[in-house]
Amino acid sequence: MASQYHKPIVEKLVEGAVRGFTQKGVKKDRIEIFWVPGAFEIPLMAKKLAESKRYDCLVCVGCVLKGETDHYEHVARSVSMGIQSASLSTGVPISFSVLLSDDPQIAYERARENENNRGYEGALTAFEMANLLKKAILKSERRKY
């Protein structure tokens, strides 16, 4: 899922995530993108999607830029803890690819079309974790017999 705030940056993160998944062999028509109003809404959507059991993994992309108030700290903390909580409570790998920065230029750098794109990294991480969990579950089931 993706936050609509700072959409020019987030769209590049989404493109990176799609690129990461397709490089791993996931067909584009199997990739779904859900746009939420802002970063604060990402954890709820992540949890609901993970609970649906329709997805092997999820990538959360967004961008929170520090302003002149402490709003940034509250949103950043809530988003990161919410995503972690959603992953732990559902058992679905959910990658945290939300940029947290006090400098818009750094955020743009992390959204460029290269291997450092945080959406791209998040897709690779989520994909790898989904496969590792599948292997661990299969090993665990084989040992029971």
GUFI-740042 format. One line per field, with one value per residue (C-alpha): x, y, z; residue in one letter; residue number from 1; chain. Coordinates in nm, 4 decimals, decimal comma. Layout:
px = c(X ...) $
py = c(Y ...) $
pz = c(Z ...) $
r = c(a ...) $
k = c(NUM ...) $
c = c(A ...) $
REM end
This chain:
px = c(0,0000 0,1066 0,0462 -0,0942 0,1052 0,4173 0,2834 0,5672 0,8119 0,5799 0,4980 0,8697 0,8755 0,5757 0,7544 1,0580 0,8492 0,6832 1,0257 1,1560 0,8673 0,8782 1,2528 1,1689 0,9232 0,5969 0,3652 0,2459 -0,1192 -0,0592 0,0623 -0,2070 -0,1556 -0,3795 -0,3531 -0,4321 -0,4741 -0,1531 0,1235 -0,0732 -0,3359 -0,0840 -0,0777 -0,4543 -0,4639 -0,1595 -0,3226 -0,6535 -0,4802 -0,2590 -0,5593 -0,7357 -0,4851 -0,4777 -0,1162 0,2136 0,3756 0,3139 0,5213 0,4269 0,5566 0,5186 0,7063 0,6956 0,8932 0,9829 0,8276 0,8441 0,6283 0,6631 0,3858 0,6570 0,7799 0,4298 0,3459 0,6849 0,6639 0,3006 0,3591 0,6704 0,5242 0,1893 0,3460 0,5588 0,2549 0,0514 0,3258 0,3800 0,0091 -0,0726 0,2476 0,2609 0,5900 0,5239 0,8133 0,8623 0,9519 0,8246 1,0811 1,1304 1,3392 1,3909 1,5315 1,3119 1,6232 1,7282 1,3779 1,4008 1,7404 1,5920 1,3165 1,5421 1,5256 1,8162 1,9003 1,8786 1,5102 1,3453 1,0367 1,2605 1,4494 1,1218 0,9860 1,3001 1,2907 0,9219 0,9620 1,2612 1,0841 0,7743 0,9922 1,1882 0,8675 0,7296 1,0497 1,0472 0,6844 0,7496 1,0489 0,8428 0,5599 0,7979 0,9462 0,6063 0,5785) $
py = c(0,0000 0,3549 0,6899 0,9708 1,2327 1,3422 1,1512 1,2362 1,0639 0,7779 0,6992 0,6361 0,4049 0,2154 0,1814 0,0473 -0,2072 -0,3273 -0,3551 -0,5579 -0,8029 -0,8464 -0,9138 -1,1982 -1,3399 -1,2011 -1,1136 -0,7522 -0,8579 -1,0276 -0,7037 -0,4889 -0,1321 0,0259 0,4032 0,5319 0,9005 0,9352 0,7426 0,7269 0,5101 0,2548 0,0246 -0,0319 -0,1145 -0,3398 -0,5302 -0,5747 -0,6928 -0,9333 -1,0718 -1,1404 -1,4253 -1,3211 -1,2006 -1,3776 -1,0445 -0,6717 -0,3603 -0,0317 0,2775 0,6370 0,9507 1,1539 1,4771 1,6639 2,0051 2,2680 2,0829 1,7516 1,5984 1,4169 1,2226 1,1032 0,9936 0,8269 0,6322 0,5304 0,4136 0,2113 0,0472 -0,0118 -0,1871 -0,4049 -0,4900 -0,5827 -0,8154 -0,9802 -1,0267 -1,1763 -1,3639 -1,1994 -1,0338 -0,6607 -0,4523 -0,1005 0,1214 0,4489 0,7237 0,9305 1,2392 1,5993 1,6704 1,6340 1,5924 1,2833 1,1408 1,1980 1,0231 0,7179 0,7056 0,7161 0,4389 0,2287 -0,0417 0,2129 0,2794 0,1973 0,0488 -0,1812 -0,2878 -0,3435 -0,5702 -0,7823 -0,8064 -0,8961 -1,1552 -1,3139 -1,3238 -1,4846 -1,7576 -1,8084 -1,8456 -2,0972 -2,3021 -2,2861 -2,3987 -2,6859 -2,8004 -2,7792 -2,9837 -3,2515 -3,2985 -3,3785 -3,6976) $
pz = c(0,0000 -0,0603 0,1014 -0,1121 0,0805 -0,1070 -0,4057 -0,6512 -0,4164 -0,3248 -0,6880 -0,7452 -0,4419 -0,5840 -0,9181 -0,7340 -0,5452 -0,8643 -1,0280 -0,7329 -0,7410 -1,1196 -1,1029 -0,8664 -1,1190 -0,9862 -1,2740 -1,2779 -1,2794 -0,9422 -0,7816 -0,6213 -0,5080 -0,2468 -0,2014 0,1476 0,2384 0,4404 0,6130 0,9377 0,7631 0,6336 0,9406 0,9459 0,5756 0,6148 0,8979 0,7135 0,3960 0,5909 0,7798 0,4488 0,3842 0,0158 0,0221 0,0865 0,1741 0,1702 0,1125 0,2756 0,0978 0,1981 0,2875 0,6080 0,5990 0,9133 0,9469 1,2160 1,4704 1,6515 1,4369 1,2375 1,5405 1,6307 1,2773 1,2212 1,5479 1,4936 1,1383 1,2157 1,5256 1,3533 1,0572 1,2848 1,4958 1,1876 1,0662 1,4036 1,4771 1,1362 1,0546 0,7118 0,6152 0,5835 0,4630 0,6006 0,3061 0,4450 0,4067 0,7216 0,6572 0,7502 0,4034 0,0923 -0,1245 0,0718 0,0266 -0,3493 -0,3514 -0,1762 -0,4400 -0,7469 -1,0037 -0,8814 -0,6260 -0,3419 -0,4089 -0,0772 -0,2475 -0,4508 -0,1379 0,0441 -0,2285 -0,2274 0,1525 0,1660 -0,1098 0,0640 0,3999 0,2457 0,0945 0,4172 0,6167 0,3663 0,3920 0,7714 0,7851 0,5438 0,7489 1,0641 0,9120 0,7835 1,1289 1,2769 1,0773) $
r = c(m a s q y h k p i v e k l v e g a v r g f t q k g v k k d r i e i f w v p g a f e i p l m a k k l a e s k r y d c l v c v g c v l k g e t d h y e h v a r s v s m g i q s a s l s t g v p i s f s v l l s d d p q i a y e r a r e n e n n r g y e g a l t a f e m a n l l k k a i l k s e r r k y) $
k = c(1 2 3 4 5 6 7 8 9 10 11 12 13 14 15 16 17 18 19 20 21 22 23 24 25 26 27 28 29 30 31 32 33 34 35 36 37 38 39 40 41 42 43 44 45 46 47 48 49 50 51 52 53 54 55 56 57 58 59 60 61 62 63 64 65 66 67 68 69 70 71 72 73 74 75 76 77 78 79 80 81 82 83 84 85 86 87 88 89 90 91 92 93 94 95 96 97 98 99 100 101 102 103 104 105 106 107 108 109 110 111 112 113 114 115 116 117 118 119 120 121 122 123 124 125 126 127 128 129 130 131 132 133 134 135 136 137 138 139 140 141 142 143 144 145) $
c = c(A A A A A A A A A A A A A A A A A A A A A A A A A A A A A A A A A A A A A A A A A A A A A A A A A A A A A A A A A A A A A A A A A A A A A A A A A A A A A A A A A A A A A A A A A A A A A A A A A A A A A A A A A A A A A A A A A A A A A A A A A A A A A A A A A A A A A A A A A A A A A A A A A) $
REM end
